[in-house]
Amino acid sequence: MSDGLGFRGTYEVELRRGGETSRSVTTNTLTWEAVTSIFREGLANRVWLVGFKDGGEGSADDTTVRRLWSPAPVRLDGVRPVWTPNFTVPGMVTNRANPAMFYIDQDTPVDGIYIASEDGRVLLSVAEWCATQELREGDELSVTYTLEAVLE
């Protein structure tokens, strides 16, 4: 018997570097703030930006997370990639049809990935990596995020 409904998010990051392609998958749970926002306003009523953590401490439930999880400078054109969910099946949304794309213009160490509202009021999802990753100039990253409702 399950205890209730929960939400699970899965980041799929595909890295293209010098003709080689690698893929990583990270799973996380949503912040309480995000769950509350989804039920009050829905996903479609906000613009959701994808960013990489470039330093700082904090957890997904930490109120200081917006200050500490600043976006790494990874776009040539200065535009932050958007997570645009496409409803695929009941209980699941994803941006698989339109991944967020990053074109790295300078070497940048990153410690994790997140999705936050454009106005900075809601942190939808945070995933810290176990080790810092070095993004290199010329790298291309494709980020897909899938959000699922699950019985816990």
Secondary structure, 3 states (H helix, E strand, C coil): CCCCEEEEEEEEEEEEECCEEEEEEEEEECCHHHHHHHHHHCCCCCCEEEEEECCCCCCCCCCCHHHHCCECCCECCCCCCEECCEEEECCEEECCCCCEEEECCCCEEEEEEEEEECCCCCEEEEEEEEEEEEECCCCEEEEEEEEEEEEC
